[in-house]
Every structure is written in structure tokens, then in C-alpha cells.
Amino acid sequence: MTHYEKQIYKRISRFIPESATDLAFELWQQKPFRFVISKARNTKLGDFRIKPGEEAVITVNENLNPYSFLITYVHEVAHHWVNEQYKSRVSPHGVEWKLAFKELMLPFQNAAIFPEEVLKALNLYMRNPKAASLSDIHLAKALKNHDPINPDEVSLLDVEKGQKFKLENRVFEKLESRRTRVRCKEIKSGKYYLVHKMAMIIPVK
């Protein structure tokens, strides 16, 4: 293993379950890419991007728990594999991506890697994976149970309409709920945002 390969292996191993590291690294070995650990982003958990003539780049947020990180990693690797075959000729989360994601994720779907409740929700989600794993409320809840605990935080799903709350040092008011997101108003600017139901927020009294 080269020095660079050892760096990638170590980078992957820091963020996912130990039992998944070899499999995850093999995905990188088969179709290498630049792997970047990103700061927390509320708009996305990870992404895949590539410019003509340049190396593909995959980023995953550093604040994800090991199970969320692994699912996001494989999700983005699936984009990389689809791009290698089809370039930009297919929909980003179309049939080709779904098939690639299901194929790449299958070896990880076992009790040696995921806790029982996460594995059960993951198996259901993978029957027809969506663009965002957190769009599946059952999987999102199962994964949230493994996030670090902040006693001041609660899920946005668990507070009443009209409740004011803090998110990223900004104050919002919870408005109407939609399928997977909640329409919220930022108090200072008066602007409206869609926030995921499972977002962890701090209620403002």
C-alpha cells in the first residue's frame, strides 16, 4: 500500500464503523477519487462533483455519526460510479444511480456493521433509495439515536407549531410541516426556510 493509499484508508477509518473500513476502502481503490472531510453543512450531508479534465471529488460532513457517514459515503461513491459510466447523460438520482447505490450498499447491510434498528430501517430504505437518506423518517430517526447527545437539543419534529428555536446561532419560528421538512421563518431577516423535521434544534423560551 502506498503512502497516499494509507492516508485515504486512515481518513476513511476515522469516521465509519471499524468493521466497514476494508469494504469502504475497496470502493475507493476500484475507482479512486479525491476524498474530503467537510465541515458541517445543514444543506447537505455530502456531495460528489467533477469538472472536465479534473479528478472527481467526494465530500462528507465531519459531524455525522459513523452509520450516517458510511451511508453518505456510499451514496456519493454511487454518483462517482454512475458518472464514470454515463457522464452527465442521466438524472443524478435516477434509475442508474439507484441501481449503483443498491449494489454498492448491499455488502454493508449486515449486523456486523449496523445496529439492529438502523439495519432494519436501512434495509427498507434501500428498496427504493431517495436522493437524501434523511428523507426517510424511519431511517433518520434510527440514525439520530446514535448522534452525540446535547441535553439542550430536541428534534424539530418534537416541538409545537409557533415555537421559536435556535439553529446555527439564528432564531427561527416553526410554521407548517410538510412531508419531510418544516417551513420556518427566520426572525431577524423575515425570510422563510425549509428545515428537515429531524434537525436538532434548541427551543427558545
VEXLUM-183017 format. One record per residue (C-alpha): residue in one letter; x, y, z. Coordinates in Angstrom, 2 decimals. Example, Ala and Ser with C-alpha at 12.3 -4.5 7.8 and 13.67 -1.06 7.14 Angstrom:
<sites>
SITE   resn      east     north        up
SITE      A     12.30     -4.50      7.80
SITE      S     13.67     -1.06      7.14
</sites>
This chain:
<sites>
SITE   resn      east     north        up
SITE      M      0.00      0.00      0.00
SITE      T      1.41      3.40     -0.99
SITE      H      1.70      6.31      1.43
SITE      Y     -1.26      8.02     -0.25
SITE      E     -3.39      4.87     -0.02
SITE      K     -2.55      4.62      3.68
SITE      Q     -3.69      8.22      4.14
SITE      I     -7.02      7.51      2.45
SITE      Y     -7.51      4.32      4.47
SITE      K     -6.83      6.18      7.70
SITE      R     -9.15      9.03      6.71
SITE      I    -11.99      6.62      5.99
SITE      S    -11.41      4.57      9.14
SITE      R    -11.71      7.63     11.41
SITE      F    -15.36      8.17     10.57
SITE      I    -17.07      4.83      9.92
SITE      P    -17.58      1.57     11.86
SITE      E    -14.32     -0.37     12.05
SITE      S    -15.90     -3.46     10.52
SITE      A    -16.78     -1.47      7.37
SITE      T    -13.38      0.11      6.74
SITE      D    -11.90     -2.51      4.40
SITE      L    -15.04     -2.60      2.24
SITE      A    -15.24      1.20      2.09
SITE      F    -11.59      1.48      1.17
SITE      E    -12.03     -1.10     -1.61
SITE      L    -14.63      1.19     -3.20
SITE      W    -12.03      3.94     -3.32
SITE      Q     -9.39      1.56     -4.71
SITE      Q    -11.64      0.40     -7.55
SITE      K    -12.39      3.94     -8.75
SITE      P    -10.15      6.45     -6.90
SITE      F    -11.31      9.99     -6.15
SITE      R    -10.26     12.91     -4.01
SITE      F    -11.88     12.35     -0.61
SITE      V    -12.53     15.44      1.51
SITE      I    -13.88     15.65      5.06
SITE      S    -16.08     18.73      5.15
SITE      K    -17.28     20.94      7.99
SITE      A    -20.93     20.54      8.99
SITE      R    -23.42     21.74      6.38
SITE      N    -27.16     21.92      7.02
SITE      T    -27.99     21.86      3.32
SITE      K    -26.31     18.52      2.61
SITE      L    -24.51     15.61      4.26
SITE      G    -22.10     15.08      1.40
SITE      D    -21.64     15.65     -2.31
SITE      F    -19.97     14.47     -5.49
SITE      R    -18.55     16.86     -8.05
SITE      I    -16.27     16.72    -11.03
SITE      K    -15.01     19.20    -13.60
SITE      P    -13.86     18.24    -17.11
SITE      G    -10.29     17.01    -17.03
SITE      E    -10.09     17.02    -13.24
SITE      E    -10.21     14.34    -10.56
SITE      A    -13.61     13.51     -9.05
SITE      V    -14.19     14.91     -5.55
SITE      I    -16.37     13.39     -2.84
SITE      T    -17.03     15.25      0.41
SITE      V    -18.77     14.03      3.57
SITE      N    -19.60     16.11      6.65
SITE      E    -17.31     15.55      9.63
SITE      N    -20.12     15.80     12.21
SITE      L    -22.03     12.68     11.10
SITE      N    -22.19      9.64     13.33
SITE      P    -20.37      6.56     11.91
SITE      Y    -23.51      4.99     10.43
SITE      S    -24.72      8.20      8.77
SITE      F    -21.22      8.85      7.49
SITE      L    -20.96      5.40      5.92
SITE      I    -24.34      5.62      4.17
SITE      T    -23.50      9.10      2.86
SITE      Y    -20.06      7.93      1.69
SITE      V    -21.53      5.03     -0.31
SITE      H    -24.30      7.32     -1.65
SITE      E    -21.67      9.67     -3.10
SITE      V    -19.46      6.84     -4.38
SITE      A    -22.51      5.62     -6.33
SITE      H    -22.67      9.03     -8.03
SITE      H    -18.99      8.63     -8.93
SITE      W    -19.55      5.18    -10.43
SITE      V    -22.55      6.38    -12.45
SITE      N    -20.59      9.36    -13.73
SITE      E    -17.75      7.07    -14.84
SITE      Q    -20.19      5.12    -17.00
SITE      Y    -22.76      7.69    -18.15
SITE      K    -21.15     11.13    -17.55
SITE      S    -23.98     13.67    -17.37
SITE      R    -26.36     11.79    -19.66
SITE      V    -28.59     10.50    -16.85
SITE      S    -30.57     12.01    -13.97
SITE      P    -28.47     12.49    -10.77
SITE      H    -30.78     10.29     -8.67
SITE      G    -32.39      8.31    -11.46
SITE      V    -32.59      4.59    -12.10
SITE      E    -28.87      4.26    -12.83
SITE      W    -27.89      5.84     -9.51
SITE      K    -30.46      3.80     -7.55
SITE      L    -29.11      0.56     -9.01
SITE      A    -25.49      1.55     -8.33
SITE      F    -26.26      2.63     -4.77
SITE      K    -28.15     -0.58     -4.02
SITE      E    -25.32     -2.70     -5.46
SITE      L    -22.58     -0.85     -3.55
SITE      M    -24.51     -0.69     -0.29
SITE      L    -25.54     -4.36     -0.18
SITE      P    -22.23     -5.75      1.23
SITE      F    -22.50     -3.30      4.14
SITE      Q    -26.07     -4.26      5.07
SITE      N    -25.32     -6.69      7.88
SITE      A    -25.39     -6.84     11.67
SITE      A    -21.59     -6.74     11.92
SITE      I    -21.70     -3.12     10.75
SITE      F    -25.08     -1.62     11.68
SITE      P    -27.08     -1.82     14.93
SITE      E    -30.30     -3.78     14.60
SITE      E    -32.72     -0.83     14.48
SITE      V    -30.59      1.04     11.94
SITE      L    -30.16     -2.05      9.77
SITE      K    -33.90     -2.71      9.75
SITE      A    -34.70      0.87      8.66
SITE      L    -31.81      0.87      6.17
SITE      N    -32.97     -2.34      4.52
SITE      L    -36.44     -0.82      3.96
SITE      Y    -34.98      2.44      2.65
SITE      M    -32.68      0.64      0.21
SITE      R    -35.61     -0.99     -1.57
SITE      N    -36.12      2.36     -3.32
SITE      P    -33.46      4.84     -2.11
SITE      K    -34.20      8.54     -2.39
SITE      A    -31.90     11.49     -3.06
SITE      A    -31.43     12.13      0.67
SITE      S    -31.29      9.38      3.30
SITE      L    -32.87     11.71      5.86
SITE      S    -35.95     12.00      3.65
SITE      D    -36.87      8.59      5.08
SITE      I    -38.16      9.46      8.54
SITE      H    -37.74      5.93      9.95
SITE      L    -34.10      5.76      8.87
SITE      A    -33.48      9.35     10.01
SITE      K    -34.84      8.54     13.50
SITE      A    -32.80      5.36     13.78
SITE      L    -29.63      7.20     12.78
SITE      K    -30.32     10.16     15.10
SITE      N    -30.31      7.77     18.07
SITE      H    -26.57      7.39     17.53
SITE      D    -25.72     11.09     17.38
SITE      P    -23.81     12.66     20.30
SITE      I    -26.23     13.83     22.98
SITE      N    -26.70     17.53     23.72
SITE      P    -29.16     17.87     26.64
SITE      D    -30.39     21.23     25.33
SITE      E    -31.28     19.91     21.87
SITE      V    -34.52     18.35     20.69
SITE      S    -35.78     17.31     17.28
SITE      L    -37.72     19.96     15.33
SITE      L    -40.34     17.23     14.87
SITE      D    -40.98     17.27     18.63
SITE      V    -41.80     20.98     19.11
SITE      E    -45.13     22.68     18.51
SITE      K    -46.03     24.98     15.63
SITE      G    -45.21     28.56     16.59
SITE      Q    -42.27     27.53     18.79
SITE      K    -39.18     29.67     18.39
SITE      F    -35.85     27.87     18.28
SITE      K    -32.13     28.33     17.66
SITE      L    -30.30     26.68     14.77
SITE      E    -26.74     27.70     13.84
SITE      N    -26.95     30.71     16.17
SITE      R    -30.02     32.03     14.34
SITE      V    -33.55     32.18     15.73
SITE      F    -36.47     30.75     13.78
SITE      E    -40.16     30.14     14.28
SITE      K    -41.66     26.78     13.36
SITE      L    -44.53     27.05     10.89
SITE      E    -46.34     24.36      8.92
SITE      S    -44.98     20.86      8.42
SITE      R    -44.57     19.23      5.05
SITE      R    -43.67     15.63      4.20
SITE      T    -40.08     15.61      5.42
SITE      R    -39.40     19.30      6.09
SITE      V    -40.86     22.18      8.06
SITE      R    -41.40     25.70      6.80
SITE      C    -39.69     28.06      9.24
SITE      K    -39.31     31.83      9.47
SITE      E    -36.01     33.40     10.47
SITE      I    -36.94     36.08     13.00
SITE      K    -34.19     38.59     12.18
SITE      S    -34.49     38.62      8.39
SITE      G    -38.12     37.57      7.98
SITE      K    -37.03     35.03      5.36
SITE      Y    -38.56     31.56      5.10
SITE      Y    -36.62     28.30      5.03
SITE      L    -37.37     24.60      4.77
SITE      V    -35.72     22.71      7.63
SITE      H    -35.64     18.93      7.91
SITE      K    -38.03     17.55     10.53
SITE      M    -35.21     15.64     12.19
SITE      A    -32.94     18.67     12.58
SITE      M    -31.71     19.04     16.16
SITE      I    -32.63     22.48     17.47
SITE      I    -32.58     24.40     20.78
SITE      P    -36.02     25.73     21.81
SITE      V    -36.15     29.40     22.81
SITE      K    -38.33     30.13     25.83
</sites>
